[in-house]
């Protein structure tokens, strides 16, 4: 049975897990646009935000390159992001994006299986990869003077992947076991999977990144290579380099190793089925004998961050912090401390998404409080928040904390590269990333209440109950 402590820890990680998607779990350490000339970097493409100096350019084959300079330590983060995730998979092949991520650690024409990771480790670095709904990313963190080696190996597997049937069988078993461990053996994960499927009736965000088991079991060499041939091309990739390197060096290396790879002239547009307007509340009830701590989850379809128009997303992010961002939040004060009907409360919103995202609440009831009572308390408290309005002092504190966190994040080349990569593969621009802190600081109390009234409507909600069912043999 899953322990109460484990359940609460898992809930606290829920927002972060939703952002990161699926990472490799091997023994690794740790639309229409003409490309700009490869030798041009316009003044507008070089921008400085605080201590963050960003240079961008595009290779002749359409590959975008982003460099974020940080010369305080002789390290570099090298990342290749593909605009292809689980929401881009063909119907009936759920999980193929994540499957291919695993397969890219197999051999190429010049590298044996596992040799890339072994080389990174031998040079004192670490590497890994991860898949989400809108992207797949591969990274190496190494000493700055090893950047050329990383580019050579990463460019090699962009075009020269070589697979055997043994590779397919082996890695298919690996991803099935990963699903066993992360999802099938975790009732909370199974519950959230069902919640998402009910939230997204028509969009591919409704299928799990790892895939549905019955479709994962049939993934083939042909499926993997078809996805690889379609999406793993320079004109569908973004190279992000952060750390102790100079623009001219990155440009020369990128042209040498990535610039010679042909673009895919048949790269499809990212056309996805969208959600129809929701006009009735939806409910999910999931019971499992392994559940130690029942809880309520509520989700609403919400707008994502859009390029040059991030104000609504910023207001939603601040709303999530005000309502459920910690022990000083509105929900915690009302439900955990004043009414004592909950032992845990949270609100989650992540706007970095190509298509509509969600705004979520989680309420774990106190002993003796039913899920229905916890749900009613949530609704009453959110209604009270909207009636009372935003506490201006609390909003100022949250903005100050976010500003400090943004400054501290500049010290981590991993986080910097991830921030740009996730945004750019989700339809945002470098300018959007740099403007986000300013947008957050500009949001008013009235804007937060307005977006709360727009998004948090009963008829557009999905409410789920996770409950404990009797053990087999119990009466």
Secondary structure, DSSP 8 states (H G I E B T S, - for coil): ---HHHHHHHHHTHHHHHHH-EE--SS----------TT---GGG-EEETTEEEEEEE-TTS-EEEEEE--SSSEEEEEEEES--GGGS-TT-TTHHHHHHHHTTS-BSS--TTHHHHHHHHTT-EEEEEE-SS-EEEEEEEEGGGHHHHHHHHHHHHH-B---HHHHHHHHHHHHHHHIIIIIT-HHHHHHHHHHHHH-SSSGGGS-TT--HHHHTT--HHHHHHHHHHH-SGGGEEEEEEES--HHHHHHHHHHHTTTS---TT-------------S-EEEEEE-TT-SS-EEEEEEEE---BTTB-HHHHHHHHHHHHHHSSTTSHHIIIIIIIS--EEEEEEEE----SS-EEEEEEEEE-TT--HHHHHHHHHHHHHHHHHH---HHHHHHHHHHHHHHHHHHTT-HHHHHHHHHHHHTTT--HHHHHHHHHHHHH--HHHHHHHHHHH--GGGEEEEEEE----TT--
